[in-house]
Amino acid sequence: SLINSQTDLVYKQVPLVLGGKRQWNYQVKGMDLDRQGTLWVFIAGVGLCQWDQESDALLVQDVRFQECNGLLSTPDGAIYLALNTGVYKWHPVKDKQHFVRFSKPVLHLFLSKNETIWASTDGDGIYLKLKQIDGFSKTYEAKDGSGLSSNAVKQVMEDREGRMWCATLRGGVTILDAKKRSFNVIVPKQLNPSLKSNFFVSTFFEESEQ
């Protein structure tokens, strides 16, 4: 469920409104804050919800999909959902929908500094959507020992230097330096070589500059 931190010491659970009744037992699958300050939350088995500040509750906005792996809001006001069947785009204001089918589940969506959307898949590498283009194109994959260390990518993150960190489910971490057009694969030195293909990385976090 979603917890609202009102002070450093006080936390309050945010209810989900369904059929006019408040529900407290629900599973959050993803959330993101858009440029207008609206918090979007995807609830498993329910759909896409919006946090209403006045009522301090989650209100259902879109029920076309009941399951997703993550969501992303973009500067143009659109909401993207990472699905097992592809990527769904919905623009709340314009009420326009668009669906792009993928051959493998989409696990994560990330918006880079140049507003390119990175779609990480479970088995088909990474797809990119450029700012002015509607569709996604496969850009990075594991092939012939070069490129990604695995085609199963759980998450992508961009660091302060503009490098892309790719957390894979079966090959450690791949760091992409687009300026140098180079890849660097990282696995723990003490890891048994026979276990390298089973080295799972789920997420990243970069500390703020001091």
N, C-alpha and C positions, 0 to 999 in steps of 0.2 A: 504494500500500500504506500501512499504518498504521505510524507511527514513534512509539516510546515514549521520551520524554526522561527518562532516569534521573538525569542531572546536567546542569549547564550545558554540559559538554563531551562527554558520552557519550550517544549515541543508538542505539537498538536497534529493528530492524524486528520487528513483531509478526506471527507466522505465523497463517495461517488453516487450521483443521483440517477436512479433508474426507475422509470414508471412513477415518478413523483416521490419515491422513497429513498432515503439515504442508506447506502450500503458501505460497510467498513471492511469487508473481506474481499479483496481484489488483488490482482497481480499486475504490476507495472512492467511492461516490456520495453519501453523506451520513452524518452521525453526530450524536449528541446525548447529553448526560449527564442521567439522570433524577434525581429528588429523593433517591433512595436511594444515589446515587453509582455507579450502573451505567451503563457506556458501551455504547450501542447503535450499531451500524455496519451500513450497508447495502452489500453487495458486489455489483457488477454481475455478472449471470449466475449468482448464487448465491442471494441473498436476505438476510433480516434476520439479523444476527449479534450476539452479545454478547461483550464482552471479559471473559474469565475471569482474574482477578488472580492466582489461585494458579498456574495453568499459563502465565500470560502469553501467552495465545493467544485467537484469535477462534473462538467456537463457534457453529455454525448453529442458529438458533431457529425460523425460519419461512421456508418456501420457496414460499409461495403465489404470490409475484411475484419475478421475476428482474431486473426493471428498475424504477428509480424515479428521480425528480428531486431528492428530498430527504426527510428524515424529521424528526419532531418528537415529543418526549416531553412529556406533560402531568402536572400535579400529581396527578391521580387514578391514575397508573400506566399510562395507555394510551400506545400508540405509533401515530402517524399517518404514513402514507406518501403523498407527492405523486406521483401516477402520470399517465401520458399519458391515461388513461381516467377519472380521478377521484381520490377520496381513500379510502384504506383505513385502517380503525381496528382495532387489535388490542390486547386487554388480556391480557398474559402470565399474570397470576395467575388471572383468571377464565376465560381461554381463550375469550373472546368476540370475534367478528369482525363488522364492519359496513362496508359499501361504499357510497359515494355517487358516482354517475356524473355526470361533467361533460361538456359538449359540446366543450370545448377542453382541451388538456393543462394540468395543474396543475404549475407550475414551482417553487413555493416555499410553505412553511408557516411562519407566525410566530405566536408566542403573546405577546399584549400584556400589560401590567401588570394589566389587569382580567380576564385569562384568557380573552379572546376570541381565537379562532383566525382568522388572516387567510390565505386561500388565494389566491395570485396565479396568474393563468392567462395562457396565450399566446393572447390574442385575445378574451377574454370578461371583462376587467376583474378586479375583486376580489370574492371571496365571503367572508362572515363567518359564523362559528359562535359563538353566544353560549354562555356557560358552562353553562347549564341546558337547552340545546336540542340535540337530536341532529343536525338537518340544517343545511345551509349555505344561505344566501340571498345572491343578488347584490346588492351594496350600492353599489359604486362602478364607474363606467364612463366612457369618453370619449364625450361627446354634446354636439353643438351648441356646441363651443368651450369648454365648461365642464367641471369635474370633472377626471378623469384626462387627462393629455396623450396617453395611448395605452392601448389595451385590452390590450396585451402587456406584462405586468408581471413582471419577473425576480425582484425581491426587495422586501420591506417591512421597515422598521426603525423602532422607536419611540425617540425621543430623550429626554433628561432632562426636557424640558418637556412631554412627552406628545404631541408632534407625530409624525405618521406620514410617513416618507420612503418614497416609492414609486419604485423604479428601473425605468424602462420600457425596452423594447427598441427603441422607435421614436419616442420623444418626450421624451427628457431625464429630468429629475427632477420629480416632483409632490410637494409638501409639503401634507399634509392637517392642518389645525388643527380638530379636532372641536369644541373649545369655541367657536370663532368660526364654525364651519361654513363655512370658506373653503379654497380651493385656491390654491397658488402654484406656477407652473411655472418651472423653472430650466434654462436652456441657456447654454453659453458665449457671451459677447458677441461674440467674434470668429467665431462659427460662421456660415457662409453660410446665409441663410434657406432656400435651396433644399435644403439638406442636413439641415434640422431633423428631418424625418421619418425620417432614418437615424441619428439620434444614439442610440447604444446605451449604457445604463448597466447594469452587471452586479451591483455590490455596494456596500455602505456599511460604514464603520467610524467609530465615535465614540470620541474619546480620553477617558480617564478624567479626572475632575476633579482638579486639583492641590491 
